Amino acid sequence: MKKLLLNIATVACLFTLTYCGGKEGNTDNNTDTTTAKDSVPKTLDDPVTVSAKRYKLVPVSSPAFADASLTLKDVADDAKLKEGENVFNFEVQNYKLGEQTPDAEGKSLANSGKGQHIHWILNNDPYSAHYEPTVKKDLEKGGYVALAFLSRSYHESVKNKKSYVVKKFTVGDAEPHSIDLTKPQLFYSRPKGTYKWAKGDKLLLDFFLLNTELSPDGNKVRATINGGEYLIDKWQPYAIEGLEIGTVTIKLELIDKAGNVIEGPFNTVERVVTLETPKPTL
């Protein structure tokens, strides 16, 4: 009898491990089954927070414009400019400002009806868009770093060695900006502001890098979207899918292979954007 009871207990124990407590017996339909292969980019330190699993980051493919170039004609490095209005004259080659990017339609991304343009970023503040090669800016006294790059009509940056200009300058009697433009730097571009949102829309995540490359075994960008973390190991734009009406908090950090933020004034940046329902057509 003791032997029979022992065998019954053994079977019951095996049943419990298989269907109640063992990992292989987990049949919860709410459990995320996304694998590293399916997740782009890979999440940081699996398992991640539940909020991260609500969204997907999907690489965006776009015309390369590999020969496009942007130059600033009249501002030298470390220039001293006057307070008030300053004029910045750019020269654009192999790229047409004001023209729609050929694949804009059907991308489900916010698109400018005014066409391709220049993104102007001053001290990593939100950019301004310029559809002509002349940019006028009213500047207060201070030290500045300006990044300008060519943008597709749907606000995605053109990423090549000639598609951007970066300059340090001072306005009035001021100390230069502390940034070291020979070291790795991260600049935030998109998303920005308020979006009229409909089901199926996608939000463009885009940034600009200087003096660094991203790789699985090297530097990366850590993107935190409403509390969920993603690691980006390839410099390219991404579409955030699965967002709903409300606010979206996005934090970008340029990190080394150990996960430490690389020193730099802009290498950690956080922005909040708003997704709102479009007004109904009457």
N, C-alpha and C positions, 0 to 999 in steps of 0.2 A: 504493500500500500504506500509506504514512504517513497518507493521508487516511482510509482505512478504519479503521486503528487508532485515530485520533483520534475518529471517530464512535462506535466501540465504547466507548471510555473515557468519553465524554460520557454515553452511555446508562447505563453502570454507575454513574456519579456520581449521576445523577438518581434511580436506583433506591435507592441508599444513603440519600439525603436523605429519600426518601418513606417507607421502611419501617424504617430503622434509627435515624436520628438526628433526624428532623424531628418537631415536636410533633404535627402532624396525623396522624402515623402511629403514635402511641402507643396500642396496643391492650391494655395491661396491665389485666386485669380487677380487680386490686386497687387501682387508682387511683381515688380519690374523685372523683366527677363532680358533687357537689352544687354548685349555683350559688348566687350571692348571693340570688337571688330565692327559692330553696327553703330557705335557711338562716335560722332565726329563733332568736335574733338573729344578725346577721352576725358572722363571725369577724373577729378583729383581724389585720391584716397578713398576708393570704394569701401563700403557703401557710402553714397552721398546722401544729402538731405532729400526728403521727399519732393520738395519744391523744385529741385533741379530736374527731376524726372518728368516734369510736366512739359518741358520745352526741348526742342531739338536745335542744334546748330548744324546747318547744312552749308557746305561750301558753295559759293556763288561763282559761276563761270561767266566771263565777260570778254568782249574784244580787248586784246592786249594793248594796242597802241604803243608798241615797243619802240617806235621811232619818235614819239611825241616828246617835245621838249619845252621847258619854261625857263626863261631867264629874266632877271631883274636888271634893268639897264642903268639905273642912276643912283643906287645906294651901295656904297662900299661896306665891307666888313667893319664893324665897330664905328660906324658913322655917327656923327653928332647932328641931330635934327632939332628944328625949332619947335617950341610948344605951339599947339594949334593945328591947323590943317597942313598935312603933308601929302604929297602926291607920289605914288609908286607906279612907275611905268614898266610893264612887262612886255616881253616878246614871246609869242607862241609860234611854234613850228610843228608841222605835221599833225595838227589838231585844230578843229574848228569850234570856237566858242559859239554858243547860241544855237547849235545844231543838236537834234535829238540823237542819242546814241542808238545805233541800229537795232539792238535787241531790247530796247526799253519796254516795248509793249509786251505784255504777257509775263513779266517778271514778278508781278504782285508786290513790287516795292514802290515806295513813294517816289514820284518822278517829277522833276521840274519842267513845267511847260515852256520855260525859257531856254531849255536845252543845256548843253555842256557849259562848264564854267570853271572858275578858279575858287578853291577854298582858301580863305585867308584866316590863319590862326595866330592870335597874338597872346603870348604868355600862356598858351594852352587853354585859353578861354574858348567858349563856343565859337565856331567859325562864322564868318560872313561869306556869302556867295557873290561872285562878281562875274558878269557876263560880257564884260569888255576888258581889254588888257590894261586899263588905267584904273587904279584903286586910290581913292581919296579917304584919308583917315584923320580925324581930329584927335590928337594925342596930347595927353597930359605929361608933365614932368615925370621921368622915371627911366629905369632900365628895362629893355624889351628884348625878346627873341620872337622873331616872326617866321612862321612856316607857311609857305604857299605851295599848293600843288594842283595839278590839273584834275578835274572831276568829271566823271560821266554825268549824263543828265539825271540819273537816279542816285547821284551823290556818292558814288564809289570812286575812291582815289585811283589815279593811274600810278602804278608802282614800277618805275624804272629809274635808272641813275640820272636821267636828265629831266624827269617830269616834275621836279620840285625845286624850290629855292628856300634856303634857311639863312637868316641873317640875325646878328646881334647889333643893336644900336641903342644909343641913349637919346633921350629927349630933354632938352634944357640942361641945367647944371645938376646932373644925377650920376650915381654910381652905375657901372655896367651890371647887367643881369648876371647872376651867379652860375648859370648853366655852362657846362663844359661840352662844347659841340664836337669834341673828339671822342666822347664816351657814348655808350649805348643810351638812347633816349626813346621814349614812347610819347606819342601825341594822340589824343583822342579826337575822333571825327564824328562818327555816327553811332547810334541814333541821337537825335537832337529835337527838343521842343515838344510840340503837340501834334498828334496824328489823328485824322479821321479814320476810324477803324471799322473794318468789316470782316466777317468770318472768312478765313483763308488768306488774309493779308499776312505779309512777312515783314519783319523789321530788320533793316540792314545794320550789321555790326561791322564797323570798319575803323581802322586806326593806321597811323603812319609810324614807321620805325626808322631810326638813324643808327648807323654804326653797329648793327647787330644782325644776326640771322637766328631764326628759330629752328629747333630740331628736337626730336624725341629725347636725345641724350645731352641737350645743351639748354640754352636759354629758351624760355617760353613766355607766353602771355596768359596770366590767370584771369579769366573772366568770371565774375560773380553776378548772376542774374537773379534778382529777387531771392537772394540767399543761397542759391545753388551754384556750386563751383565747377568750372570746366577748364581744362588745360588746352591751350592752342599751341601746337608745335609747328605750324606752317603759316607764314605771313600771306594771308589772302582774306578776302571778305567772306562773311558768313551771314546767312539768313536765319534769324531766330523765328522758329515756328511754334505754334501752340499758345501764343499769348492771347489774353482776353482783355476786355475793357477795364481800364483802371491805370494805376501808375506802375512803372517799371523802373527799378533801381539797378543800374549797371555800374560795376566797378571793374576797372582794368588795372592790372599790375604787371610790370615787366620783372620777371624773376629769373634767377640762375637755376642750374640743374639741381641744386639742393632745395629749391623752393623759397629762397630768400629774395626779397625785393632788391633789385639792383639800384644803387644810389643814383639819384637824379631828381630834379625838382618836379618833374611831371610823370615819373614812373609809377605813381599811384594816383589814379583819378577816378572820381565817382560822379555820375550824373543821374538825374531822374527825368524820365520822359512820361508823357501822358497819352493814353489811347482813349479816344472818346467816340461815341456813336455819332455818325454823320446826321445832320438835320434831314428829316424826311422831305422828299420833293412834293410840293403841293400842286 
